[in-house]
Amino acid sequence: MIEVGLIGFGLAGTAFHAPVIRAVPGLHLAAILQRSGNEAAEKYPDVRIVRSLDELLAIKEIQLIVIATPNDTHFPIARQCLAAGRDVVVDKPFATTLEEASSLVRLAKTSGHLLTVYQNRRYDGDFQAIRQLVAAGTLGRIVRFETTYDRYRPQLKPGAWRETRRPGSGILFDIAPHLIDHALVLFGLPEAVTADVRIERENALADDAFDITLHYPGSLRAVLRSSILAAALRPRFAVFGTQGSFVKQSFDPQENNLRHGNIPINTPWGWEPEENWGILTVPSGDSFEQRHIPSTNCDYRDYYANVRDALLGKATIAVTTEWALNVMRLLELARESSQKHRTIPW
């Protein structure tokens, strides 16, 4: 049994970490660091609640620490945890700069401890279905991949750290790590990046929309998009190839289920009714044939199961430190491209 300590009990800790950790055999949520408030104690009365990082690190039995705090705290907290001899999972983004992230990787290598980033959305069932279609060559040569994460939140949230000018705030660092991860999983590193990172809402302080194009050899492009002013949501995924297309309109349901505590008991966490499946369109004579493609039976527990197995020496970690650094570099290249209004080579 691997004893786990969770730092942070906001949205990330409450919805995306605590219930997932608790659902993975071999992991035991031993302690939660919530600096103020009693929500963690009320929800998990059997878990020890601590109020400081020093208090958490004083619990010798804890081997793995999960950091689910505001983005600009990831670096100092992860550094302290690694220095204390713990294995660490950091919620995305890894850090607020590539320099910070590189420093953490060096420390992890020196200390000999595991360090990884929570790229949970690669375990969305619809994305895994796309991986299978691409790997099988069903769509032929891929020329365009679109991954879009839209929301409609026109009202500003005064005091919310994501909407301040703090390092790591804004939608680029909040959403783009997921979408970059999708592109890297499917196609590897790009040759160049073109990005437009902007503020669309009046009086907003942090970026709330972006369009990023990753340029690959030949005609392949990966387009990553997000906006907080999308009352009519764009398709979640669109993949175009020489032999067909795949379009998925709706989101994988795991986030919504976890936010509301609706964890399925007898079905996969990402289970979707057939009407929500993506649609594969392929040519058939002079017309086209369409069929629904079911989302793959996987969920966010698979991420933590991999972390568990890596710590036990039974598997290779899925999100390596090299991978995490590549995501950070692409975030910085996207920012640079947007500021300079030009394409930046990798």
ZIUR-V169665 format. One record per residue. NEAR is the number of other ideal C-beta (glycine too) atoms within 10 Angstrom. D_LAST is the distance of its C-alpha to the last C-alpha in whole Angstrom. Layout:
[[NEAR | D_LAST] [NEAR | D_LAST]]
//
This chain:
[[11 | 42] [19 | 39] [16 | 40] [27 | 37] [25 | 37] [28 | 35] [27 | 34] [23 | 34] [25 | 36] [14 | 35] [12 | 34] [19 | 31] [24 | 34] [21 | 36] [19 | 35] [21 | 32] [27 | 33] [24 | 36] [20 | 38] [25 | 35] [24 | 36] [17 | 39] [15 | 39] [20 | 38] [9 | 40] [13 | 40] [23 | 38] [17 | 41] [21 | 40] [21 | 42] [21 | 41] [27 | 40] [26 | 39] [19 | 40] [12 | 41] [7 | 43] [11 | 45] [10 | 46] [15 | 44] [22 | 43] [14 | 46] [9 | 48] [14 | 45] [18 | 45] [8 | 49] [7 | 48] [19 | 45] [17 | 45] [18 | 44] [20 | 43] [11 | 42] [10 | 40] [21 | 38] [10 | 40] [13 | 42] [22 | 40] [19 | 39] [11 | 43] [13 | 43] [8 | 43] [11 | 43] [22 | 39] [19 | 37] [24 | 34] [26 | 33] [30 | 31] [25 | 29] [24 | 30] [23 | 30] [20 | 28] [22 | 25] [17 | 25] [18 | 28] [26 | 25] [22 | 24] [13 | 28] [19 | 30] [28 | 27] [17 | 28] [15 | 32] [28 | 32] [24 | 30] [13 | 32] [17 | 35] [12 | 34] [20 | 33] [23 | 31] [26 | 28] [24 | 27] [27 | 25] [23 | 25] [25 | 21] [25 | 19] [33 | 19] [29 | 20] [21 | 19] [16 | 17] [18 | 14] [11 | 17] [20 | 19] [27 | 18] [16 | 17] [15 | 21] [23 | 22] [20 | 21] [12 | 22] [17 | 25] [19 | 25] [12 | 25] [10 | 28] [16 | 30] [9 | 30] [19 | 29] [18 | 27] [25 | 24] [22 | 23] [27 | 22] [24 | 24] [23 | 22] [24 | 25] [21 | 24] [20 | 23] [23 | 26] [26 | 27] [22 | 30] [25 | 28] [24 | 25] [20 | 26] [21 | 28] [26 | 25] [15 | 24] [11 | 27] [19 | 27] [18 | 24] [9 | 25] [8 | 28] [11 | 27] [16 | 29] [22 | 27] [12 | 26] [11 | 23] [24 | 21] [15 | 19] [15 | 19] [25 | 19] [19 | 20] [26 | 20] [21 | 22] [22 | 24] [19 | 27] [14 | 29] [11 | 32] [13 | 33] [11 | 34] [7 | 36] [16 | 34] [10 | 35] [7 | 36] [7 | 36] [11 | 33] [16 | 30] [17 | 28] [21 | 29] [17 | 29] [8 | 27] [16 | 26] [15 | 23] [24 | 21] [21 | 24] [25 | 23] [24 | 22] [24 | 18] [23 | 19] [19 | 22] [25 | 21] [27 | 17] [22 | 17] [21 | 19] [23 | 17] [27 | 14] [24 | 16] [23 | 17] [22 | 14] [19 | 13] [17 | 17] [20 | 17] [17 | 14] [9 | 12] [12 | 8] [23 | 7] [12 | 5] [15 | 5] [26 | 7] [20 | 11] [27 | 13] [14 | 17] [22 | 18] [15 | 22] [15 | 25] [14 | 28] [17 | 31] [7 | 33] [6 | 33] [16 | 30] [14 | 29] [21 | 25] [22 | 23] [26 | 24] [22 | 22] [23 | 19] [17 | 17] [27 | 14] [19 | 12] [26 | 10] [18 | 9] [19 | 10] [8 | 12] [9 | 16] [11 | 17] [18 | 15] [19 | 14] [24 | 14] [17 | 16] [25 | 17] [20 | 19] [25 | 22] [23 | 25] [21 | 28] [13 | 30] [17 | 30] [9 | 34] [6 | 33] [15 | 31] [14 | 28] [16 | 28] [20 | 26] [22 | 24] [19 | 24] [24 | 23] [17 | 24] [20 | 24] [10 | 26] [12 | 29] [18 | 29] [16 | 28] [25 | 28] [16 | 29] [26 | 29] [16 | 31] [17 | 32] [18 | 30] [26 | 31] [21 | 34] [26 | 33] [16 | 32] [11 | 35] [18 | 37] [22 | 36] [12 | 36] [9 | 40] [10 | 41] [10 | 42] [14 | 41] [13 | 42] [4 | 44] [5 | 45] [9 | 42] [15 | 38] [23 | 37] [23 | 34] [18 | 37] [19 | 37] [8 | 40] [7 | 40] [8 | 40] [17 | 36] [19 | 35] [25 | 32] [14 | 33] [20 | 32] [15 | 33] [16 | 34] [10 | 36] [9 | 39] [6 | 41] [5 | 42] [6 | 40] [11 | 38] [11 | 39] [12 | 37] [10 | 38] [11 | 37] [17 | 34] [14 | 35] [23 | 33] [18 | 32] [13 | 34] [20 | 32] [26 | 32] [26 | 30] [22 | 33] [18 | 31] [23 | 28] [25 | 31] [20 | 33] [19 | 30] [27 | 29] [21 | 33] [15 | 33] [18 | 30] [18 | 32] [10 | 35] [6 | 34] [9 | 34] [13 | 30] [8 | 27] [15 | 25] [18 | 23] [24 | 20] [15 | 19] [20 | 18] [8 | 15] [18 | 15] [24 | 15] [18 | 13] [18 | 10] [23 | 12] [26 | 12] [17 | 9] [27 | 8] [28 | 12] [15 | 11] [22 | 8] [25 | 10] [20 | 13] [14 | 12] [20 | 11] [21 | 15] [11 | 16] [10 | 15] [9 | 16] [11 | 13] [14 | 10] [19 | 7] [9 | 4] [13 | 0]]
//
